[in-house]
Amino acid sequence: MDGKFKMEVKKILHIIFIIISFSLYQGCSETQPKKNDIAGVWLSRDGAIIEFKKDGTFIAKHLPAKNFISDDENSEKRFDCYLGKWAIKESARSLDQFLWFVELNFVKNSVTDYNNTVFSLVISGSNFMENKAPWKKLFNWIGDPDSGNRYEFSRK
């Protein structure tokens, strides 16, 4: 290889390094979701609905118990939440890419045993790390998170 070719290869590698570094920086920087980002109606593929209100309350319909409540007796049933409270929380710092979640407090439900149960939905964003606005999905893991199986809600 001649010297000129080596210099061109070095320039190209330097540019690639800068692009990758910038992409990783952008993917890792934090953007905290706001209440307005979550407020509104969210739907799952199987017909469950959660309506988050700006005042920090929510209502929900047709939630599958098996994905929200640890209850073997009612695992195949669905339930409604007539009154709940929600808040955006930051997850504990770890190597996990998901930094934010919506904490749901099911205050009054169609199954009274579920009253005052607390549950969380992960907030998923739009970049390759899923940690930046616009916030596109709310989900919880089904089984082992390493499996990648999610129960998801999308904004209506």
N, C-alpha and C positions, 0 to 999 in steps of 0.2 A: 504494500500500500504506500502511496506517496503521501507526503506531508499535507498537501491540499485536501485530499480525500479525508484524512484523519481529522482535520480541522472542521470539515463540513459535518462529519458524523458527530463530533463533540458538540457543535452548535445545535444539531437536531436533538441530541440526547438532553442537552441543557433546556431546550424549549419544552420537551416532553416532561422533564422533571418539574419545571415551573407550572405547567398545566395540571399535572397530577397533584402537586402540593396545594395549589389554589382550590382544586375540586375538593380535596380532603378537608381543607380549612372551612370551606363553605358548608360542607356536609356536617361538620362537627360543631359549628357555631350554633348557639341556642336562640330560639325564638319562643317566647312563652305565649301559649294560647290565651286569648281573652274570653270573657263571658260571651261577647257578641259572636265569637268564632264558633261557639258550641250551641248557643241559643237557637231554637228552631226544631223542626221535625226531622227525625232520623229513622230510617227504615232498614229492616233486615230482609234478606231474600225470602225468608219463610213467613213474612207478614207481621212480624213483631214491630211495634212502633214505640219510640220514646220521643216525647215532646219536652224539650228543655226550655223553661221560661227564664227570662232575664232576671227575675227576682230571686233566682236560686232554687226554685221548686221545679218538679217535673211530674208528668203523668206517663204511664206506660200501659200498653195493651198487648196481650197475646205473647208474653215473655215465656220462653220454654224454661221450666223449672230446672231441668238438667244442666242448663248453661249458666244459671245464676245462683241457685241454692243447692247446697249439699243435702239432699233429701231423697233417699232411695225409694221411699214409699210413694212419692209424687213425682218421680223423675220424668215420667212421660206426659205430665200435665202441663198446662200453660196457666199463667196467672196474670192479673192486671194490678197495677199500682195506681191507686186513686190519689195518693198524695205522697210525694217524695221530696227530698232535699238533695241538691247536688252542689259540688264545688270542684274546682280545678286544683289538683295537687301535684307537687313535684315528686317524682320517684326518688328513691335513695340512689345516690351516685354509685354507678357501677359501670361495667363495660357494656351494659345494655344500651341499645341505641334509642330506646323509647324513654323520654325524660318526663312525660306528663301523662296524667290520667284523670278521668272524671270519677270522683267518689260519689256513689249513689247510696243514699240512706232511704230504704223502703219503709216509710212511716206507716202508711195504711194501705193494705192489700186485700185482694179477693181471697187469699188464703191467710187467715189471721196469724197462723204460726210463723209467717214470714215477716210480720210487722217488726220494724226496727232492725232489720237485717241490713248490713252494710256490704256493698259490693263495688268493684271498680271496673271501669272500661279504659283501656289504653287509647290514647289519642295518637292517631297516625297521620303524618303529613305527606307532602308531595314530592320531596326530593329522594334521591336514592337511599338515604338513611332514614327516610320517613319522619324527620324531626323538624320540619319547617312548614310554615303556612304556605298555601292554604291547607287547612286541616280537612282531610278527605274521608277518614274512616274513624270509627270508634269500634273497638273489638275486645274480646277476651279470648284467651287461648283455650282450645279444646284439647285436653290431655297435655302431653309434654310439649312445651314451647319449641323444642328442637324439631318437632314434627312439622311445624309451620301451619298447623290447622287452626283456623280462627273462626269465631262466630262474630260476624261483622255487621255494623250499621253504617249506612251511607246517608248523607244529607239529602233530604227530599228536594 
